[in-house]
């Protein structure tokens, strides 16, 4: 299963990059519970964007996507 977001390409004026795909770069975790409350995505254009599960939160920490993945595998 891919964690990428895809959009359909539109006409591109003057060769500007358009957002086609985004990948999870970091998980956004609640500082106290460590529950995933959002994700930091990086688009193919290099832009980064926060996406929240249930609205923006405060008191959060960021965890590298790869670190989380290795943690999840170790718990199985």
C-alpha positions in Angstrom: 0.0 0.0 0.0 1.4 3.4 -1.0 1.2 6.4 1.3 1.4 8.9 -1.6 -1.3 11.4 -2.5 -1.9 11.8 -6.3 -3.6 14.5 -8.2 -4.5 14.7 -11.9 -2.2 17.0 -13.9 -3.7 20.3 -15.3 -2.2 22.4 -18.0 1.2 23.7 -16.8 1.8 27.4 -17.6 5.4 28.4 -18.3 6.9 25.0 -17.3 6.0 25.5 -13.6 6.0 22.3 -11.5 2.6 21.0 -10.5 1.8 18.8 -7.6 1.4 15.2 -8.8 2.4 13.1 -5.8 3.2 13.6 -2.1 4.9 11.3 0.4 4.8 11.2 4.2 8.0 12.6 5.5 7.1 12.8 9.2 4.3 11.8 11.5 2.9 14.4 13.8 2.3 13.0 17.2 0.5 14.2 20.3 3.2 15.2 22.7 1.6 13.4 25.7 0.0 10.3 24.2 2.2 9.8 21.1 -1.0 9.2 19.1 -0.7 10.1 15.4 -2.6 13.4 14.9 -1.3 14.3 11.4 1.4 13.9 8.8 3.9 16.2 7.1 3.8 15.5 3.3 6.4 16.5 0.8 5.2 17.1 -2.8 7.1 16.2 -5.9 7.6 20.0 -6.3 9.5 20.1 -3.0 6.7 21.9 -1.2 5.8 20.6 2.3 2.3 20.5 3.7 0.7 19.5 7.0 -2.3 17.3 7.0 -4.3 16.8 10.2 -6.6 13.9 11.2 -9.1 16.0 13.2 -8.1 19.6 12.9 -4.8 21.3 13.8 -3.3 20.5 17.2 -0.9 22.2 19.6 1.7 20.5 21.7 2.9 18.1 19.0 6.1 16.4 18.1 7.4 15.3 14.7 8.8 11.8 14.2 10.6 10.7 11.0 8.6 8.4 8.8 11.4 5.8 8.7 11.8 5.7 12.5 8.1 5.1 13.0 8.2 2.3 10.4 11.0 0.5 12.2 9.2 0.9 15.5 6.0 -0.6 14.1 7.9 -3.6 12.6 9.7 -4.2 15.9 6.3 -4.3 17.8 4.9 -7.1 15.6 
